[in-house]
Amino acid sequence: MRFWLVKSEPDSFSWDDQVALGAAGGPWDGIRNYQARNNMRAMALGDRAFFYHSNMGKEIVGVVEVCALSHRDPTTDDPRWDCVDFRAIAALPRSVTLTDCKSEPALADMALVRQMRLSVQPVTALEWQRVCDIAGWDGALNLRA
């Protein structure tokens, strides 16, 4: 299993909107950046991602799971753009802010800190565990292999 972070502006698509999609989940569409698209193409079923509210809040608020592999983005006719589908797994007990991440030495190399504008980014297993610890979420200990 690999780990990721996906960003969304909460006034366009929030954590509550993701949760409202239910167990079937839905597409993470509208991404128009090649590196972010390539990250989605590298995702496998069951991979987990932090759901990050960008612009307003600037905080990790939940965890989603890849439930459909990379496929053509339904919001465009341009075949260059793909999306994956995510379903909500859990809201974090405590949001982890960008400030929290920047002040944590173990997260100094995290893409969220170094490449703040990238909307779909990888997260290492150590970064994943540290963010889960800060958030007070023990779900990280029960990850499926």
Chimera marker file (.cmm) of the C-alpha trace (Angstrom):
<marker_set name="trace">
<marker id="1" x="0.000" y="0.000" z="0.000" r="1" g="1" b="0" radius="0.5"/>
<marker id="2" x="1.158" y="3.495" z="-0.845" r="1" g="1" b="0" radius="0.5"/>
<marker id="3" x="0.141" y="6.767" z="0.742" r="1" g="1" b="0" radius="0.5"/>
<marker id="4" x="-0.861" y="10.083" z="-0.787" r="1" g="1" b="0" radius="0.5"/>
<marker id="5" x="-2.280" y="13.504" z="-0.044" r="1" g="1" b="0" radius="0.5"/>
<marker id="6" x="-4.994" y="15.092" z="-2.174" r="1" g="1" b="0" radius="0.5"/>
<marker id="7" x="-6.018" y="18.719" z="-1.961" r="1" g="1" b="0" radius="0.5"/>
<marker id="8" x="-9.389" y="20.301" z="-2.462" r="1" g="1" b="0" radius="0.5"/>
<marker id="9" x="-10.729" y="23.776" z="-1.900" r="1" g="1" b="0" radius="0.5"/>
<marker id="10" x="-13.493" y="23.258" z="0.667" r="1" g="1" b="0" radius="0.5"/>
<marker id="11" x="-15.781" y="25.836" z="-0.930" r="1" g="1" b="0" radius="0.5"/>
<marker id="12" x="-15.697" y="23.730" z="-4.143" r="1" g="1" b="0" radius="0.5"/>
<marker id="13" x="-15.518" y="20.179" z="-2.746" r="1" g="1" b="0" radius="0.5"/>
<marker id="14" x="-15.155" y="19.618" z="0.993" r="1" g="1" b="0" radius="0.5"/>
<marker id="15" x="-14.617" y="16.656" z="3.270" r="1" g="1" b="0" radius="0.5"/>
<marker id="16" x="-18.381" y="16.649" z="3.910" r="1" g="1" b="0" radius="0.5"/>
<marker id="17" x="-18.969" y="16.406" z="0.141" r="1" g="1" b="0" radius="0.5"/>
<marker id="18" x="-16.595" y="13.426" z="-0.018" r="1" g="1" b="0" radius="0.5"/>
<marker id="19" x="-18.376" y="11.706" z="2.879" r="1" g="1" b="0" radius="0.5"/>
<marker id="20" x="-21.750" y="12.335" z="1.216" r="1" g="1" b="0" radius="0.5"/>
<marker id="21" x="-20.663" y="10.181" z="-1.742" r="1" g="1" b="0" radius="0.5"/>
<marker id="22" x="-20.961" y="7.149" z="0.532" r="1" g="1" b="0" radius="0.5"/>
<marker id="23" x="-19.282" y="3.772" z="0.174" r="1" g="1" b="0" radius="0.5"/>
<marker id="24" x="-19.273" y="3.959" z="-3.632" r="1" g="1" b="0" radius="0.5"/>
<marker id="25" x="-17.111" y="7.077" z="-3.521" r="1" g="1" b="0" radius="0.5"/>
<marker id="26" x="-16.578" y="9.192" z="-6.598" r="1" g="1" b="0" radius="0.5"/>
<marker id="27" x="-14.038" y="10.594" z="-9.047" r="1" g="1" b="0" radius="0.5"/>
<marker id="28" x="-11.251" y="12.941" z="-8.021" r="1" g="1" b="0" radius="0.5"/>
<marker id="29" x="-11.575" y="14.940" z="-11.193" r="1" g="1" b="0" radius="0.5"/>
<marker id="30" x="-10.551" y="18.288" z="-12.596" r="1" g="1" b="0" radius="0.5"/>
<marker id="31" x="-6.810" y="17.799" z="-12.067" r="1" g="1" b="0" radius="0.5"/>
<marker id="32" x="-4.841" y="19.580" z="-14.801" r="1" g="1" b="0" radius="0.5"/>
<marker id="33" x="-1.244" y="19.062" z="-13.767" r="1" g="1" b="0" radius="0.5"/>
<marker id="34" x="0.935" y="16.350" z="-15.313" r="1" g="1" b="0" radius="0.5"/>
<marker id="35" x="2.781" y="15.442" z="-12.110" r="1" g="1" b="0" radius="0.5"/>
<marker id="36" x="-0.494" y="15.160" z="-10.173" r="1" g="1" b="0" radius="0.5"/>
<marker id="37" x="-1.999" y="13.091" z="-13.014" r="1" g="1" b="0" radius="0.5"/>
<marker id="38" x="1.025" y="10.784" z="-13.010" r="1" g="1" b="0" radius="0.5"/>
<marker id="39" x="0.676" y="10.358" z="-9.256" r="1" g="1" b="0" radius="0.5"/>
<marker id="40" x="-2.936" y="9.257" z="-9.768" r="1" g="1" b="0" radius="0.5"/>
<marker id="41" x="-1.825" y="6.814" z="-12.462" r="1" g="1" b="0" radius="0.5"/>
<marker id="42" x="0.581" y="5.286" z="-9.923" r="1" g="1" b="0" radius="0.5"/>
<marker id="43" x="-2.184" y="4.623" z="-7.377" r="1" g="1" b="0" radius="0.5"/>
<marker id="44" x="-3.427" y="1.121" z="-6.609" r="1" g="1" b="0" radius="0.5"/>
<marker id="45" x="-6.747" y="-0.049" z="-5.224" r="1" g="1" b="0" radius="0.5"/>
<marker id="46" x="-6.726" y="0.330" z="-1.462" r="1" g="1" b="0" radius="0.5"/>
<marker id="47" x="-4.054" y="3.035" z="-1.370" r="1" g="1" b="0" radius="0.5"/>
<marker id="48" x="-4.855" y="5.658" z="1.251" r="1" g="1" b="0" radius="0.5"/>
<marker id="49" x="-4.703" y="9.432" z="0.961" r="1" g="1" b="0" radius="0.5"/>
<marker id="50" x="-5.029" y="12.316" z="3.343" r="1" g="1" b="0" radius="0.5"/>
<marker id="51" x="-7.834" y="14.712" z="2.365" r="1" g="1" b="0" radius="0.5"/>
<marker id="52" x="-6.482" y="18.257" z="2.655" r="1" g="1" b="0" radius="0.5"/>
<marker id="53" x="-8.544" y="21.447" z="2.665" r="1" g="1" b="0" radius="0.5"/>
<marker id="54" x="-6.474" y="23.983" z="0.720" r="1" g="1" b="0" radius="0.5"/>
<marker id="55" x="-6.825" y="27.755" z="0.723" r="1" g="1" b="0" radius="0.5"/>
<marker id="56" x="-9.469" y="27.859" z="3.474" r="1" g="1" b="0" radius="0.5"/>
<marker id="57" x="-8.298" y="25.951" z="6.538" r="1" g="1" b="0" radius="0.5"/>
<marker id="58" x="-5.056" y="24.573" z="5.118" r="1" g="1" b="0" radius="0.5"/>
<marker id="59" x="-5.481" y="21.359" z="7.075" r="1" g="1" b="0" radius="0.5"/>
<marker id="60" x="-5.614" y="17.598" z="6.704" r="1" g="1" b="0" radius="0.5"/>
<marker id="61" x="-9.123" y="16.635" z="7.782" r="1" g="1" b="0" radius="0.5"/>
<marker id="62" x="-9.724" y="13.041" z="6.720" r="1" g="1" b="0" radius="0.5"/>
<marker id="63" x="-8.573" y="9.835" z="5.071" r="1" g="1" b="0" radius="0.5"/>
<marker id="64" x="-9.806" y="8.446" z="1.758" r="1" g="1" b="0" radius="0.5"/>
<marker id="65" x="-9.127" y="5.194" z="-0.074" r="1" g="1" b="0" radius="0.5"/>
<marker id="66" x="-8.651" y="4.542" z="-3.791" r="1" g="1" b="0" radius="0.5"/>
<marker id="67" x="-11.724" y="2.581" z="-4.912" r="1" g="1" b="0" radius="0.5"/>
<marker id="68" x="-11.282" y="2.838" z="-8.720" r="1" g="1" b="0" radius="0.5"/>
<marker id="69" x="-8.034" y="2.988" z="-10.647" r="1" g="1" b="0" radius="0.5"/>
<marker id="70" x="-6.984" y="5.790" z="-12.954" r="1" g="1" b="0" radius="0.5"/>
<marker id="71" x="-9.460" y="6.374" z="-15.769" r="1" g="1" b="0" radius="0.5"/>
<marker id="72" x="-10.390" y="9.169" z="-18.134" r="1" g="1" b="0" radius="0.5"/>
<marker id="73" x="-11.562" y="12.305" z="-16.365" r="1" g="1" b="0" radius="0.5"/>
<marker id="74" x="-15.288" y="12.720" z="-17.102" r="1" g="1" b="0" radius="0.5"/>
<marker id="75" x="-15.067" y="16.526" z="-16.844" r="1" g="1" b="0" radius="0.5"/>
<marker id="76" x="-13.088" y="16.919" z="-20.084" r="1" g="1" b="0" radius="0.5"/>
<marker id="77" x="-12.908" y="15.587" z="-23.626" r="1" g="1" b="0" radius="0.5"/>
<marker id="78" x="-9.112" y="15.901" z="-23.529" r="1" g="1" b="0" radius="0.5"/>
<marker id="79" x="-7.685" y="12.355" z="-23.336" r="1" g="1" b="0" radius="0.5"/>
<marker id="80" x="-4.562" y="13.549" z="-21.475" r="1" g="1" b="0" radius="0.5"/>
<marker id="81" x="-6.408" y="13.911" z="-18.170" r="1" g="1" b="0" radius="0.5"/>
<marker id="82" x="-7.270" y="11.080" z="-15.808" r="1" g="1" b="0" radius="0.5"/>
<marker id="83" x="-8.812" y="10.721" z="-12.392" r="1" g="1" b="0" radius="0.5"/>
<marker id="84" x="-9.165" y="8.045" z="-9.722" r="1" g="1" b="0" radius="0.5"/>
<marker id="85" x="-12.134" y="7.393" z="-7.460" r="1" g="1" b="0" radius="0.5"/>
<marker id="86" x="-11.935" y="7.803" z="-3.700" r="1" g="1" b="0" radius="0.5"/>
<marker id="87" x="-14.241" y="6.832" z="-0.860" r="1" g="1" b="0" radius="0.5"/>
<marker id="88" x="-14.087" y="8.345" z="2.603" r="1" g="1" b="0" radius="0.5"/>
<marker id="89" x="-12.566" y="6.144" z="5.309" r="1" g="1" b="0" radius="0.5"/>
<marker id="90" x="-12.461" y="8.373" z="8.395" r="1" g="1" b="0" radius="0.5"/>
<marker id="91" x="-12.478" y="11.947" z="9.584" r="1" g="1" b="0" radius="0.5"/>
<marker id="92" x="-9.392" y="12.697" z="11.649" r="1" g="1" b="0" radius="0.5"/>
<marker id="93" x="-10.076" y="13.281" z="15.370" r="1" g="1" b="0" radius="0.5"/>
<marker id="94" x="-7.919" y="16.417" z="15.141" r="1" g="1" b="0" radius="0.5"/>
<marker id="95" x="-7.147" y="18.295" z="11.943" r="1" g="1" b="0" radius="0.5"/>
<marker id="96" x="-3.459" y="18.621" z="11.122" r="1" g="1" b="0" radius="0.5"/>
<marker id="97" x="-2.681" y="22.091" z="9.824" r="1" g="1" b="0" radius="0.5"/>
<marker id="98" x="-0.009" y="23.145" z="7.390" r="1" g="1" b="0" radius="0.5"/>
<marker id="99" x="1.592" y="24.994" z="10.316" r="1" g="1" b="0" radius="0.5"/>
<marker id="100" x="1.665" y="21.712" z="12.283" r="1" g="1" b="0" radius="0.5"/>
<marker id="101" x="3.425" y="20.008" z="9.377" r="1" g="1" b="0" radius="0.5"/>
<marker id="102" x="5.943" y="22.810" z="8.929" r="1" g="1" b="0" radius="0.5"/>
<marker id="103" x="6.814" y="22.817" z="12.622" r="1" g="1" b="0" radius="0.5"/>
<marker id="104" x="7.328" y="19.034" z="12.832" r="1" g="1" b="0" radius="0.5"/>
<marker id="105" x="10.943" y="18.040" z="12.037" r="1" g="1" b="0" radius="0.5"/>
<marker id="106" x="9.873" y="14.569" z="10.879" r="1" g="1" b="0" radius="0.5"/>
<marker id="107" x="7.747" y="16.227" z="8.161" r="1" g="1" b="0" radius="0.5"/>
<marker id="108" x="10.358" y="18.695" z="6.873" r="1" g="1" b="0" radius="0.5"/>
<marker id="109" x="10.722" y="16.819" z="3.569" r="1" g="1" b="0" radius="0.5"/>
<marker id="110" x="7.000" y="16.131" z="3.105" r="1" g="1" b="0" radius="0.5"/>
<marker id="111" x="5.732" y="17.217" z="-0.319" r="1" g="1" b="0" radius="0.5"/>
<marker id="112" x="3.036" y="19.288" z="1.416" r="1" g="1" b="0" radius="0.5"/>
<marker id="113" x="5.820" y="21.395" z="2.916" r="1" g="1" b="0" radius="0.5"/>
<marker id="114" x="8.121" y="21.435" z="-0.138" r="1" g="1" b="0" radius="0.5"/>
<marker id="115" x="5.645" y="21.425" z="-3.085" r="1" g="1" b="0" radius="0.5"/>
<marker id="116" x="2.674" y="23.181" z="-1.605" r="1" g="1" b="0" radius="0.5"/>
<marker id="117" x="0.917" y="23.772" z="-4.937" r="1" g="1" b="0" radius="0.5"/>
<marker id="118" x="0.871" y="20.135" z="-6.095" r="1" g="1" b="0" radius="0.5"/>
<marker id="119" x="-2.702" y="18.853" z="-5.707" r="1" g="1" b="0" radius="0.5"/>
<marker id="120" x="-1.951" y="15.102" z="-5.645" r="1" g="1" b="0" radius="0.5"/>
<marker id="121" x="1.279" y="14.155" z="-3.911" r="1" g="1" b="0" radius="0.5"/>
<marker id="122" x="3.015" y="11.132" z="-2.421" r="1" g="1" b="0" radius="0.5"/>
<marker id="123" x="3.407" y="10.651" z="1.330" r="1" g="1" b="0" radius="0.5"/>
<marker id="124" x="6.014" y="8.319" z="2.800" r="1" g="1" b="0" radius="0.5"/>
<marker id="125" x="5.015" y="5.662" z="5.334" r="1" g="1" b="0" radius="0.5"/>
<marker id="126" x="6.898" y="7.543" z="8.068" r="1" g="1" b="0" radius="0.5"/>
<marker id="127" x="5.167" y="10.825" z="7.173" r="1" g="1" b="0" radius="0.5"/>
<marker id="128" x="1.826" y="9.015" z="7.132" r="1" g="1" b="0" radius="0.5"/>
<marker id="129" x="2.371" y="7.589" z="10.599" r="1" g="1" b="0" radius="0.5"/>
<marker id="130" x="3.561" y="10.915" z="12.020" r="1" g="1" b="0" radius="0.5"/>
<marker id="131" x="0.533" y="12.825" z="10.674" r="1" g="1" b="0" radius="0.5"/>
<marker id="132" x="-1.753" y="10.108" z="12.080" r="1" g="1" b="0" radius="0.5"/>
<marker id="133" x="-0.012" y="10.442" z="15.454" r="1" g="1" b="0" radius="0.5"/>
<marker id="134" x="-0.475" y="14.228" z="15.461" r="1" g="1" b="0" radius="0.5"/>
<marker id="135" x="-4.129" y="13.781" z="14.495" r="1" g="1" b="0" radius="0.5"/>
<marker id="136" x="-4.704" y="11.206" z="17.231" r="1" g="1" b="0" radius="0.5"/>
<marker id="137" x="-5.925" y="8.639" z="14.690" r="1" g="1" b="0" radius="0.5"/>
<marker id="138" x="-5.058" y="5.042" z="15.430" r="1" g="1" b="0" radius="0.5"/>
<marker id="139" x="-6.525" y="3.816" z="12.140" r="1" g="1" b="0" radius="0.5"/>
<marker id="140" x="-3.014" y="3.927" z="10.737" r="1" g="1" b="0" radius="0.5"/>
<marker id="141" x="-2.220" y="0.927" z="12.893" r="1" g="1" b="0" radius="0.5"/>
<marker id="142" x="-4.936" y="-1.123" z="11.203" r="1" g="1" b="0" radius="0.5"/>
<marker id="143" x="-3.948" y="-0.679" z="7.571" r="1" g="1" b="0" radius="0.5"/>
<marker id="144" x="-4.644" y="-3.538" z="5.209" r="1" g="1" b="0" radius="0.5"/>
<marker id="145" x="-1.572" y="-4.969" z="3.517" r="1" g="1" b="0" radius="0.5"/>
<link id1="1" id2="2" r="1" g="1" b="0" radius="0.2"/>
<link id1="2" id2="3" r="1" g="1" b="0" radius="0.2"/>
<link id1="3" id2="4" r="1" g="1" b="0" radius="0.2"/>
<link id1="4" id2="5" r="1" g="1" b="0" radius="0.2"/>
<link id1="5" id2="6" r="1" g="1" b="0" radius="0.2"/>
<link id1="6" id2="7" r="1" g="1" b="0" radius="0.2"/>
<link id1="7" id2="8" r="1" g="1" b="0" radius="0.2"/>
<link id1="8" id2="9" r="1" g="1" b="0" radius="0.2"/>
<link id1="9" id2="10" r="1" g="1" b="0" radius="0.2"/>
<link id1="10" id2="11" r="1" g="1" b="0" radius="0.2"/>
<link id1="11" id2="12" r="1" g="1" b="0" radius="0.2"/>
<link id1="12" id2="13" r="1" g="1" b="0" radius="0.2"/>
<link id1="13" id2="14" r="1" g="1" b="0" radius="0.2"/>
<link id1="14" id2="15" r="1" g="1" b="0" radius="0.2"/>
<link id1="15" id2="16" r="1" g="1" b="0" radius="0.2"/>
<link id1="16" id2="17" r="1" g="1" b="0" radius="0.2"/>
<link id1="17" id2="18" r="1" g="1" b="0" radius="0.2"/>
<link id1="18" id2="19" r="1" g="1" b="0" radius="0.2"/>
<link id1="19" id2="20" r="1" g="1" b="0" radius="0.2"/>
<link id1="20" id2="21" r="1" g="1" b="0" radius="0.2"/>
<link id1="21" id2="22" r="1" g="1" b="0" radius="0.2"/>
<link id1="22" id2="23" r="1" g="1" b="0" radius="0.2"/>
<link id1="23" id2="24" r="1" g="1" b="0" radius="0.2"/>
<link id1="24" id2="25" r="1" g="1" b="0" radius="0.2"/>
<link id1="25" id2="26" r="1" g="1" b="0" radius="0.2"/>
<link id1="26" id2="27" r="1" g="1" b="0" radius="0.2"/>
<link id1="27" id2="28" r="1" g="1" b="0" radius="0.2"/>
<link id1="28" id2="29" r="1" g="1" b="0" radius="0.2"/>
<link id1="29" id2="30" r="1" g="1" b="0" radius="0.2"/>
<link id1="30" id2="31" r="1" g="1" b="0" radius="0.2"/>
<link id1="31" id2="32" r="1" g="1" b="0" radius="0.2"/>
<link id1="32" id2="33" r="1" g="1" b="0" radius="0.2"/>
<link id1="33" id2="34" r="1" g="1" b="0" radius="0.2"/>
<link id1="34" id2="35" r="1" g="1" b="0" radius="0.2"/>
<link id1="35" id2="36" r="1" g="1" b="0" radius="0.2"/>
<link id1="36" id2="37" r="1" g="1" b="0" radius="0.2"/>
<link id1="37" id2="38" r="1" g="1" b="0" radius="0.2"/>
<link id1="38" id2="39" r="1" g="1" b="0" radius="0.2"/>
<link id1="39" id2="40" r="1" g="1" b="0" radius="0.2"/>
<link id1="40" id2="41" r="1" g="1" b="0" radius="0.2"/>
<link id1="41" id2="42" r="1" g="1" b="0" radius="0.2"/>
<link id1="42" id2="43" r="1" g="1" b="0" radius="0.2"/>
<link id1="43" id2="44" r="1" g="1" b="0" radius="0.2"/>
<link id1="44" id2="45" r="1" g="1" b="0" radius="0.2"/>
<link id1="45" id2="46" r="1" g="1" b="0" radius="0.2"/>
<link id1="46" id2="47" r="1" g="1" b="0" radius="0.2"/>
<link id1="47" id2="48" r="1" g="1" b="0" radius="0.2"/>
<link id1="48" id2="49" r="1" g="1" b="0" radius="0.2"/>
<link id1="49" id2="50" r="1" g="1" b="0" radius="0.2"/>
<link id1="50" id2="51" r="1" g="1" b="0" radius="0.2"/>
<link id1="51" id2="52" r="1" g="1" b="0" radius="0.2"/>
<link id1="52" id2="53" r="1" g="1" b="0" radius="0.2"/>
<link id1="53" id2="54" r="1" g="1" b="0" radius="0.2"/>
<link id1="54" id2="55" r="1" g="1" b="0" radius="0.2"/>
<link id1="55" id2="56" r="1" g="1" b="0" radius="0.2"/>
<link id1="56" id2="57" r="1" g="1" b="0" radius="0.2"/>
<link id1="57" id2="58" r="1" g="1" b="0" radius="0.2"/>
<link id1="58" id2="59" r="1" g="1" b="0" radius="0.2"/>
<link id1="59" id2="60" r="1" g="1" b="0" radius="0.2"/>
<link id1="60" id2="61" r="1" g="1" b="0" radius="0.2"/>
<link id1="61" id2="62" r="1" g="1" b="0" radius="0.2"/>
<link id1="62" id2="63" r="1" g="1" b="0" radius="0.2"/>
<link id1="63" id2="64" r="1" g="1" b="0" radius="0.2"/>
<link id1="64" id2="65" r="1" g="1" b="0" radius="0.2"/>
<link id1="65" id2="66" r="1" g="1" b="0" radius="0.2"/>
<link id1="66" id2="67" r="1" g="1" b="0" radius="0.2"/>
<link id1="67" id2="68" r="1" g="1" b="0" radius="0.2"/>
<link id1="68" id2="69" r="1" g="1" b="0" radius="0.2"/>
<link id1="69" id2="70" r="1" g="1" b="0" radius="0.2"/>
<link id1="70" id2="71" r="1" g="1" b="0" radius="0.2"/>
<link id1="71" id2="72" r="1" g="1" b="0" radius="0.2"/>
<link id1="72" id2="73" r="1" g="1" b="0" radius="0.2"/>
<link id1="73" id2="74" r="1" g="1" b="0" radius="0.2"/>
<link id1="74" id2="75" r="1" g="1" b="0" radius="0.2"/>
<link id1="75" id2="76" r="1" g="1" b="0" radius="0.2"/>
<link id1="76" id2="77" r="1" g="1" b="0" radius="0.2"/>
<link id1="77" id2="78" r="1" g="1" b="0" radius="0.2"/>
<link id1="78" id2="79" r="1" g="1" b="0" radius="0.2"/>
<link id1="79" id2="80" r="1" g="1" b="0" radius="0.2"/>
<link id1="80" id2="81" r="1" g="1" b="0" radius="0.2"/>
<link id1="81" id2="82" r="1" g="1" b="0" radius="0.2"/>
<link id1="82" id2="83" r="1" g="1" b="0" radius="0.2"/>
<link id1="83" id2="84" r="1" g="1" b="0" radius="0.2"/>
<link id1="84" id2="85" r="1" g="1" b="0" radius="0.2"/>
<link id1="85" id2="86" r="1" g="1" b="0" radius="0.2"/>
<link id1="86" id2="87" r="1" g="1" b="0" radius="0.2"/>
<link id1="87" id2="88" r="1" g="1" b="0" radius="0.2"/>
<link id1="88" id2="89" r="1" g="1" b="0" radius="0.2"/>
<link id1="89" id2="90" r="1" g="1" b="0" radius="0.2"/>
<link id1="90" id2="91" r="1" g="1" b="0" radius="0.2"/>
<link id1="91" id2="92" r="1" g="1" b="0" radius="0.2"/>
<link id1="92" id2="93" r="1" g="1" b="0" radius="0.2"/>
<link id1="93" id2="94" r="1" g="1" b="0" radius="0.2"/>
<link id1="94" id2="95" r="1" g="1" b="0" radius="0.2"/>
<link id1="95" id2="96" r="1" g="1" b="0" radius="0.2"/>
<link id1="96" id2="97" r="1" g="1" b="0" radius="0.2"/>
<link id1="97" id2="98" r="1" g="1" b="0" radius="0.2"/>
<link id1="98" id2="99" r="1" g="1" b="0" radius="0.2"/>
<link id1="99" id2="100" r="1" g="1" b="0" radius="0.2"/>
<link id1="100" id2="101" r="1" g="1" b="0" radius="0.2"/>
<link id1="101" id2="102" r="1" g="1" b="0" radius="0.2"/>
<link id1="102" id2="103" r="1" g="1" b="0" radius="0.2"/>
<link id1="103" id2="104" r="1" g="1" b="0" radius="0.2"/>
<link id1="104" id2="105" r="1" g="1" b="0" radius="0.2"/>
<link id1="105" id2="106" r="1" g="1" b="0" radius="0.2"/>
<link id1="106" id2="107" r="1" g="1" b="0" radius="0.2"/>
<link id1="107" id2="108" r="1" g="1" b="0" radius="0.2"/>
<link id1="108" id2="109" r="1" g="1" b="0" radius="0.2"/>
<link id1="109" id2="110" r="1" g="1" b="0" radius="0.2"/>
<link id1="110" id2="111" r="1" g="1" b="0" radius="0.2"/>
<link id1="111" id2="112" r="1" g="1" b="0" radius="0.2"/>
<link id1="112" id2="113" r="1" g="1" b="0" radius="0.2"/>
<link id1="113" id2="114" r="1" g="1" b="0" radius="0.2"/>
<link id1="114" id2="115" r="1" g="1" b="0" radius="0.2"/>
<link id1="115" id2="116" r="1" g="1" b="0" radius="0.2"/>
<link id1="116" id2="117" r="1" g="1" b="0" radius="0.2"/>
<link id1="117" id2="118" r="1" g="1" b="0" radius="0.2"/>
<link id1="118" id2="119" r="1" g="1" b="0" radius="0.2"/>
<link id1="119" id2="120" r="1" g="1" b="0" radius="0.2"/>
<link id1="120" id2="121" r="1" g="1" b="0" radius="0.2"/>
<link id1="121" id2="122" r="1" g="1" b="0" radius="0.2"/>
<link id1="122" id2="123" r="1" g="1" b="0" radius="0.2"/>
<link id1="123" id2="124" r="1" g="1" b="0" radius="0.2"/>
<link id1="124" id2="125" r="1" g="1" b="0" radius="0.2"/>
<link id1="125" id2="126" r="1" g="1" b="0" radius="0.2"/>
<link id1="126" id2="127" r="1" g="1" b="0" radius="0.2"/>
<link id1="127" id2="128" r="1" g="1" b="0" radius="0.2"/>
<link id1="128" id2="129" r="1" g="1" b="0" radius="0.2"/>
<link id1="129" id2="130" r="1" g="1" b="0" radius="0.2"/>
<link id1="130" id2="131" r="1" g="1" b="0" radius="0.2"/>
<link id1="131" id2="132" r="1" g="1" b="0" radius="0.2"/>
<link id1="132" id2="133" r="1" g="1" b="0" radius="0.2"/>
<link id1="133" id2="134" r="1" g="1" b="0" radius="0.2"/>
<link id1="134" id2="135" r="1" g="1" b="0" radius="0.2"/>
<link id1="135" id2="136" r="1" g="1" b="0" radius="0.2"/>
<link id1="136" id2="137" r="1" g="1" b="0" radius="0.2"/>
<link id1="137" id2="138" r="1" g="1" b="0" radius="0.2"/>
<link id1="138" id2="139" r="1" g="1" b="0" radius="0.2"/>
<link id1="139" id2="140" r="1" g="1" b="0" radius="0.2"/>
<link id1="140" id2="141" r="1" g="1" b="0" radius="0.2"/>
<link id1="141" id2="142" r="1" g="1" b="0" radius="0.2"/>
<link id1="142" id2="143" r="1" g="1" b="0" radius="0.2"/>
<link id1="143" id2="144" r="1" g="1" b="0" radius="0.2"/>
<link id1="144" id2="145" r="1" g="1" b="0" radius="0.2"/>
</marker_set>
